[in-house]
Every structure is written in C-alpha cells, then in structure tokens.
Amino acid sequence: MRLDDKENKHKVLFSRRNQISLIRLILRLILIFSLLLTGALIFSTVRLLEWPLFGKNNKISGYVTKYVCKFSLVILGLNLSVLGSPMAFKGALVSNHISWLDIFALNSLEKIYFTAKSEVARWPIIGWLAILTGTIFIRRSKSKSKEQVSAIEKRLIIGQRIIFFPEGTSSDGTTVLPFKSTLFESFFEKRVKDFLYVQPVTIFYLPDKNYDPRVYAWFDDMSFVQHFFWILSLRNRGEIRVILHKPLKVGSYRNRKDLAGDCYDRITRGFNQVLME
C-alpha cells in the first residue's frame, strides 16, 4: 500500500470516529435533557403535594432526585460503586470535590442538600437544578461566615442531611486539597452539637485506561459547557468510586479544626487507597 493510501485511510477512520463521537454526544444530550426536564417536572409536582405535610424537607421528592441522578450517570457512561453505608444519625456529610459529576454521584446515594458557592446558581443546567432541589448557596467571605453557619444550622435542626466540600474548590482528581474549617463551625452550635454526626466521604474517578486519569475532573478555569460536551462524547465507560467512612460524633471533638482535620485524614486515606490500586 502506498503512503498516500495509508494517509487517506487514516483520515477516513479519524473522520468516522469524529462522526460517531458527535452522534454519541447528540444522543446522550437528548437523553440527559429529557430525563432532567421530566425529573424536574415530577419533582416540582411532588414538592407541591408534600409541602403541607413536610415543609422544607424533601421526604418524598428526594427520591425523585435520587433516581434521576442514578439514571443520569448511566446516560453519561459512568458506573457507580459504593463502599460503606449512609449513616443512620442526624448530621452532615463532607466530601472531597473533583467534578460537577460529584453532584450526580452523591445525590444517587441518599436524600441530601448541597452547599455550594453562590456562583453555582448562575451555571447552566447545574445551577437551575441546584436551586430547584434546595441547595444552600454561600459566599466565600469572612464577613458572611456567621450568616452561612446560621443557615446550615437551621437546616440541620429541622433534620435535613447537608453535604459540603471543605476544599472550597475542585481538584484535578489526583489529590485531596487542604480543608477549610469555617463551615464546620455550624456543627458546634449549642442547639445541634450534642446530637450531630459527620460522615466523611471519599470520591474517586476511575476512567478507562485509554483516557487521561484527570478526564472527569473539572478544575481551574475549565469551561463547564466544554467539559460537559466532552464527557457526553466519551466512548468508553468509567467508574465513580465512593467510600462512606465511619460517622464521627461532633461532641467528641474540641473544635471545628480538630473535626475538619480528622475528616481530611480519613478522606485522604481512602483516596490514596484507591489511587494505589
């Protein structure tokens, strides 16, 4: 075969792969939007019906969110494996943060309420869903810290399961960033300290061996839309590994820094354990 023939053959193969990736992206886009829109309509209807009975708590509508997120991961080409069980106590979850996909993975486990930086409310798709499902939006500033702690405390008192990412940003998926302890202060307020537990959660992404290990990570100045479309176009399936660690009783710790440090150690050990496999 001549060199020109080989080059033409490679161009044809490359063109076909691009076409297949584009078709895959479009099909997944249609499916994910259809699922999210249908889920949002069902969620809104159920919330209206359950509000007189449960108020701000998503006792029933939370199941809609849970199963919409489970099916979303299937469409996105991700398998979810979980080690450990959600705690039975009142309290909160804290997790490392790698990607916008974390929201789908963690929502698939149990009925929870996220805390997120205020900018998330303006993100396409994710922001709309966050508002709809009762996310607590916070501003990363010292002047607003007491107000944020109070908002989380109120949710905990009425029995809502809160989850937040103490790193304050997302990593590239190869390490756990240092924790900020500010929001841990809400667990030490007098009205909640004695009955609350905190469950550390490790999340880790295992892409196909043909992909960059950081392919699912959304970090630094990455465009959300570009990363979203990139994930939709991937051919090979990946895995999200979640480790639910032993719950920690808040009253057993002297202050927020001690609790944050222990959560960091447990989450990091779980992360490194998966990394070394």
C-alpha positions, 0 to 999 in steps of 0.5 A: 500500500502506498503512503498516500493510501495509508494517509487517506485511510487514516483520515477516513477512520479519524473522520468516522470516529469524529462522526460517531463521537458527535452522534454519541454526544447528540444522543446522550444530550437528548437523553440527559435533557429529557430525563432532567426536564421530566425529573424536574417536572415530577419533582416540582409536582411532588414538592407541591403535594408534600409541602403541607405535610413536610415543609422544607424537607424533601421526604418524598421528592428526594427520591425523585432526585435520587433516581434521576441522578442514578439514571443520569450517570448511566446516560453519561457512561459512568458506573457507580460503586459504593463502599460503606453505608449512609449513616443512620444519625442526624448530621452532615456529610463532607466530601472531597470535590473533583467534578460537577459529576460529584453532584450526580454521584452523591445525590444517587446515594441518599436524600441530601442538600448541597452547599455550594458557592453562590456562583453555582446558581448562575451555571447552566443546567447545574445551577437551575437544578441546584436551586430547584432541589434546595441547595444552600448557596454561600459566599466565600467571605469572612464577613458572611461566615456567621450568616452561612453557619446560621443557615446550615444550622437551621437546616440541620435542626429541622433534620435535613442531611447537608453535604459540603466540600471543605476544599472550597474548590475542585481538584484535578482528581489526583489529590485531596486539597487542604480543608477549610474549617469555617463551615464546620463551625455550624456543627458546634452550635449549642442547639445541634452539637450534642446530637450531630454526626459527620460522615466523611466521604471519599470520591474517586474517578476511575476512567478507562485506561485509554483516557487521561486519569484527570478526564472527569475532573473539572478544575481551574478555569475549565469551561463547564459547557466544554467539559460537559460536551466532552464527557457526553462524547466519551466512548468508553465507560468509567467508574465513580468510586465512593467510600462512606467512612465511619460517622464521627460524633461532633461532641467528641471533638474540641473544635471545628479544626480538630473535626475538619482535620480528622475528616481530611485524614480519613478522606485522604486515606481512602483516596490514596487507597484507591489511587494505589490500586 
